[in-house]
Amino acid sequence: MNSTRILLVALLVSGAAVGCQQKPAVEGKVVAVVNNEPITDAEFQQYLKLRQSREPATTEAQKKKVLDEMVDRVLLAQRAVANGVDKDPEVQNLMKRVRENILVQAMIRKSLEEHPITDDELKQRFQTEVAATHKTEYKVSHILTKDEEEAKEIIKALEAKGDFAALAKKKSIDVESGKNGGALGWINQGMVVPEFFAGVSRLEKGAFSKEPVKSEFGWHVIKVKDTRPAKIPTYEEFMGDAQTAANFRRQLQDEKIEKMMKDLRAGAKVEIKNE
C-alpha cells in the first residue's frame, strides 16, 4: 500500500474519534480547527514529513497548500464517519491492517534504537564472513547441457582429446558463453550458484570435471583454466564504501528482527485453522 493510501486510511481512523463523546485534551500549538476537530502543529509536521517524498514543500505557500490538503482529508474523514463508512466491515479490516502496519514499523524502529548494531558486531561478523570465504579465484569455462547423458558424452569426447572450446560452441545451451568457447572469465565464491562453485573448487588448474555437475540451469562440464589468490578487502576498505556499509548493517538489522520474530513465535500460542 502506498503512503498516500496509508495517510488517507490513517485519517479515517482518527476521524472515527469525532463521534466519541469525550475527546482527548489537545497538546501543543493548533494550526487549524475543522468542525471543532483541532489539527495540531505536531500532526501537521508529521503529515508534511510523510508527504515530502512525493512532493516536497519548502515555501510558506507550499506548506499552506499542504495544510489545505490535510483539512480536506479531515473533512472527508468526518463525512465518512457521519455516513457510517467506518462501520463497513471491509473498511474496518483495512483500518486494522493499517494500524498493525504502523505499530509494526514503530516496534521495529524502537527495537533497533534500543539494541543498535554496534561497530564490534559489524567487525566480528566481517571477520566471520572472511574466515568462511574461499581464498581462491578461478578462471573457468563450461559447457551446459539439458540432460546428464549428453554431458557424459561430452566428457567422453574430452577424454578422447576433444577440443573444449569447439565442443562448447557446438553443444552448450548457454549461448552467450558458448560462442566464446564456454569462457566465463574469473569467478569467486558468491558469483555463481553453490553447486557450480563446489564443482569448480574440486578441480585443479587445467583439469575438467569427470562427472557432470548439476545445477538449477542444467548439467555442467567445467574446465578450470587458471587460478589466483582471491583479493579480500580489509574491514576498513569494505566499510569505506557507503552503500556496501549500509547494506551490511541492514543485513545484520534484518537478522536481529528475524530473531525477535522467532522469539515472539516461540513464546506465543498460535493456532492455524485448517478448513
PLY file of the C-alpha trace (Angstrom):
ply
format ascii 1.0
element vertex 275
property float x
property float y
property float z
element edge 274
property int vertex1
property int vertex2
end_header
0.00 0.00 0.00
1.43 3.41 -0.93
1.95 6.22 1.56
-0.97 8.27 0.21
-3.39 5.42 0.84
-1.95 4.89 4.33
-2.38 8.57 5.15
-5.96 8.59 3.96
-6.89 5.50 5.95
-4.99 6.77 8.98
-7.08 9.92 8.84
-10.21 7.80 8.64
-9.04 6.12 11.83
-8.54 9.47 13.54
-11.82 10.70 12.13
-13.64 7.89 13.93
-12.94 9.76 17.16
-15.29 12.58 16.06
-18.27 10.57 17.17
-16.89 9.96 20.68
-18.42 11.97 23.49
-15.13 12.50 25.30
-12.26 13.94 23.28
-8.64 13.82 24.45
-7.03 17.06 25.53
-5.17 18.87 22.75
-1.46 19.28 23.36
0.70 21.83 21.56
0.00 24.58 19.07
-3.18 24.24 16.98
-2.78 25.21 13.30
-6.38 24.59 12.18
-9.79 23.56 13.55
-12.13 21.57 11.29
-15.70 21.33 12.63
-14.37 21.55 16.20
-11.63 18.98 15.47
-8.20 20.52 16.00
-5.14 19.84 13.84
-2.01 20.41 15.89
1.30 21.64 14.56
2.86 18.29 15.54
0.27 16.44 13.45
0.81 18.81 10.53
4.61 18.45 10.70
4.28 14.66 10.72
1.93 14.75 7.72
4.30 17.15 5.96
7.24 14.81 6.57
5.38 11.78 5.22
4.35 13.77 2.15
7.79 15.19 1.38
8.99 12.13 -0.55
6.46 12.62 -3.35
6.12 16.43 -3.39
8.49 18.50 -1.22
7.03 21.60 0.39
9.58 24.21 1.46
7.95 27.61 0.89
5.17 29.03 3.03
2.81 28.90 0.04
3.57 25.21 -0.47
3.06 24.46 3.22
-0.26 26.32 3.13
-1.28 24.12 0.21
-0.37 21.00 2.22
-2.39 22.24 5.22
-5.38 22.84 2.93
-4.96 19.29 1.66
-4.88 17.99 5.22
-8.05 19.94 6.06
-9.78 18.40 3.02
-8.80 14.93 4.19
-10.13 15.56 7.68
-13.40 16.82 6.16
-13.66 13.66 4.06
-12.93 11.52 7.12
-15.61 13.33 9.10
-18.12 12.82 6.28
-17.17 9.14 6.14
-17.87 8.73 9.87
-21.13 10.68 9.60
-22.24 8.31 6.84
-21.22 5.17 8.73
-18.40 4.30 6.33
-16.17 3.48 9.31
-18.64 0.73 10.27
-18.25 -1.07 6.95
-16.54 -4.46 7.61
-14.12 -4.05 4.70
-13.11 -0.57 5.88
-12.70 -1.81 9.46
-10.48 -4.66 8.28
-8.41 -2.23 6.23
-8.04 0.15 9.19
-6.97 -2.77 11.36
-4.26 -3.73 8.87
-3.04 -0.12 8.63
-2.92 0.14 12.42
-0.89 -3.08 12.53
1.49 -1.72 9.89
2.10 1.47 11.87
2.68 -0.49 15.09
4.98 -2.99 13.36
7.16 -0.23 11.91
7.22 1.60 15.25
8.16 -1.59 17.11
10.96 -2.39 14.68
12.27 1.16 14.98
12.09 1.04 18.78
13.84 -2.34 18.92
16.70 -1.14 16.70
17.05 2.07 18.69
17.26 0.13 21.95
19.55 -2.56 20.52
21.54 -0.92 17.71
24.08 -2.76 15.58
27.45 -1.90 17.12
30.79 -1.47 15.38
32.07 -4.52 17.28
29.20 -6.62 15.89
29.93 -5.43 12.37
33.64 -6.16 12.68
33.08 -9.58 14.23
30.60 -10.53 11.50
33.01 -9.32 8.80
35.79 -11.48 10.26
33.44 -14.48 10.37
32.49 -13.95 6.73
36.13 -13.60 5.69
37.06 -16.81 7.52
34.33 -18.66 5.61
35.26 -17.12 2.25
37.05 -19.25 -0.32
40.52 -17.81 -0.79
40.96 -18.72 -4.47
39.54 -17.29 -7.68
39.17 -19.45 -10.79
39.25 -18.72 -14.50
36.70 -21.17 -15.86
34.87 -22.36 -18.93
31.83 -24.61 -19.05
29.56 -26.49 -21.36
25.91 -26.53 -20.28
23.51 -29.29 -21.39
19.87 -30.10 -20.71
20.44 -33.68 -19.58
23.09 -35.72 -17.80
23.67 -38.21 -20.60
24.66 -35.53 -23.08
27.07 -34.06 -20.52
28.63 -37.50 -20.04
29.08 -37.87 -23.79
30.91 -34.52 -23.85
33.20 -35.70 -21.04
34.00 -38.84 -23.07
34.85 -36.65 -26.05
37.16 -34.51 -23.90
38.87 -37.62 -22.54
39.46 -38.61 -26.16
41.37 -35.33 -26.64
38.38 -33.37 -27.88
38.68 -29.58 -28.03
36.76 -27.95 -25.15
36.13 -24.62 -26.91
34.88 -26.30 -30.08
32.54 -28.57 -28.11
31.21 -25.58 -26.16
30.42 -23.67 -29.34
28.63 -26.70 -30.76
26.92 -28.24 -27.72
26.42 -25.66 -24.96
22.91 -24.33 -24.40
24.47 -21.33 -22.64
24.59 -19.36 -25.89
26.45 -16.34 -24.53
29.42 -18.28 -23.14
29.13 -20.97 -25.81
30.00 -18.62 -28.63
33.17 -17.74 -26.69
34.21 -21.35 -26.28
32.46 -21.69 -22.93
34.55 -18.97 -21.27
33.06 -17.42 -18.11
36.16 -15.50 -17.04
37.29 -15.16 -13.44
34.84 -16.21 -10.76
34.86 -16.44 -6.99
32.54 -17.67 -4.29
29.18 -15.92 -4.45
29.34 -15.09 -8.14
27.79 -18.39 -9.24
25.33 -20.88 -7.76
26.81 -23.00 -4.91
26.65 -26.30 -6.82
28.66 -24.86 -9.70
31.30 -23.33 -7.42
31.61 -26.60 -5.49
32.32 -28.35 -8.80
34.90 -25.70 -9.73
36.71 -25.79 -6.39
37.26 -29.55 -6.66
39.28 -29.16 -9.86
42.96 -28.48 -10.23
44.32 -25.95 -12.70
43.99 -27.29 -16.26
41.52 -30.06 -15.32
37.92 -30.60 -16.42
35.13 -32.30 -14.50
35.00 -36.09 -14.80
31.36 -36.15 -13.73
28.62 -33.68 -14.80
27.75 -31.01 -12.23
24.02 -30.43 -11.76
22.54 -27.00 -11.01
19.20 -25.30 -11.48
20.32 -24.41 -15.03
21.12 -27.93 -16.20
24.23 -30.12 -16.33
27.68 -28.54 -16.49
31.01 -29.80 -17.77
33.55 -27.45 -16.19
37.17 -26.67 -17.01
39.49 -24.66 -14.74
41.94 -22.75 -16.94
43.78 -20.81 -14.23
43.72 -19.91 -10.53
44.84 -16.97 -8.41
44.52 -15.84 -4.78
41.27 -14.01 -4.10
41.66 -10.34 -3.17
39.83 -9.91 0.11
39.41 -6.33 1.35
40.26 -5.23 4.87
37.42 -4.23 7.18
38.27 -0.57 6.64
38.23 -0.98 2.85
34.95 -2.90 2.98
33.20 -0.34 5.18
34.74 2.53 3.23
32.10 2.15 0.53
28.98 3.87 1.89
26.47 1.68 0.02
28.26 -1.54 0.94
28.44 -0.50 4.60
24.73 0.44 4.64
23.74 -2.90 3.08
25.93 -4.81 5.53
24.42 -3.00 8.53
20.91 -3.56 7.14
21.63 -7.29 6.79
22.51 -7.52 10.48
19.46 -5.44 11.41
17.21 -7.78 9.40
18.73 -10.77 11.19
18.13 -9.13 14.56
14.47 -8.51 13.69
14.15 -12.08 12.40
15.47 -13.37 15.73
12.98 -11.20 17.59
10.18 -12.71 15.50
11.37 -16.25 16.23
11.44 -15.47 19.96
7.94 -13.98 19.77
6.60 -17.03 17.96
8.31 -19.36 20.43
6.54 -17.64 23.31
3.16 -17.25 21.61
0.16 -19.51 21.30
-0.67 -19.62 17.59
-3.37 -21.86 16.20
-3.80 -22.13 12.44
-7.32 -23.21 11.49
-7.49 -25.56 8.52
-10.71 -25.79 6.55
0 1
1 2
2 3
3 4
4 5
5 6
6 7
7 8
8 9
9 10
10 11
11 12
12 13
13 14
14 15
15 16
16 17
17 18
18 19
19 20
20 21
21 22
22 23
23 24
24 25
25 26
26 27
27 28
28 29
29 30
30 31
31 32
32 33
33 34
34 35
35 36
36 37
37 38
38 39
39 40
40 41
41 42
42 43
43 44
44 45
45 46
46 47
47 48
48 49
49 50
50 51
51 52
52 53
53 54
54 55
55 56
56 57
57 58
58 59
59 60
60 61
61 62
62 63
63 64
64 65
65 66
66 67
67 68
68 69
69 70
70 71
71 72
72 73
73 74
74 75
75 76
76 77
77 78
78 79
79 80
80 81
81 82
82 83
83 84
84 85
85 86
86 87
87 88
88 89
89 90
90 91
91 92
92 93
93 94
94 95
95 96
96 97
97 98
98 99
99 100
100 101
101 102
102 103
103 104
104 105
105 106
106 107
107 108
108 109
109 110
110 111
111 112
112 113
113 114
114 115
115 116
116 117
117 118
118 119
119 120
120 121
121 122
122 123
123 124
124 125
125 126
126 127
127 128
128 129
129 130
130 131
131 132
132 133
133 134
134 135
135 136
136 137
137 138
138 139
139 140
140 141
141 142
142 143
143 144
144 145
145 146
146 147
147 148
148 149
149 150
150 151
151 152
152 153
153 154
154 155
155 156
156 157
157 158
158 159
159 160
160 161
161 162
162 163
163 164
164 165
165 166
166 167
167 168
168 169
169 170
170 171
171 172
172 173
173 174
174 175
175 176
176 177
177 178
178 179
179 180
180 181
181 182
182 183
183 184
184 185
185 186
186 187
187 188
188 189
189 190
190 191
191 192
192 193
193 194
194 195
195 196
196 197
197 198
198 199
199 200
200 201
201 202
202 203
203 204
204 205
205 206
206 207
207 208
208 209
209 210
210 211
211 212
212 213
213 214
214 215
215 216
216 217
217 218
218 219
219 220
220 221
221 222
222 223
223 224
224 225
225 226
226 227
227 228
228 229
229 230
230 231
231 232
232 233
233 234
234 235
235 236
236 237
237 238
238 239
239 240
240 241
241 242
242 243
243 244
244 245
245 246
246 247
247 248
248 249
249 250
250 251
251 252
252 253
253 254
254 255
255 256
256 257
257 258
258 259
259 260
260 261
261 262
262 263
263 264
264 265
265 266
266 267
267 268
268 269
269 270
270 271
271 272
272 273
273 274
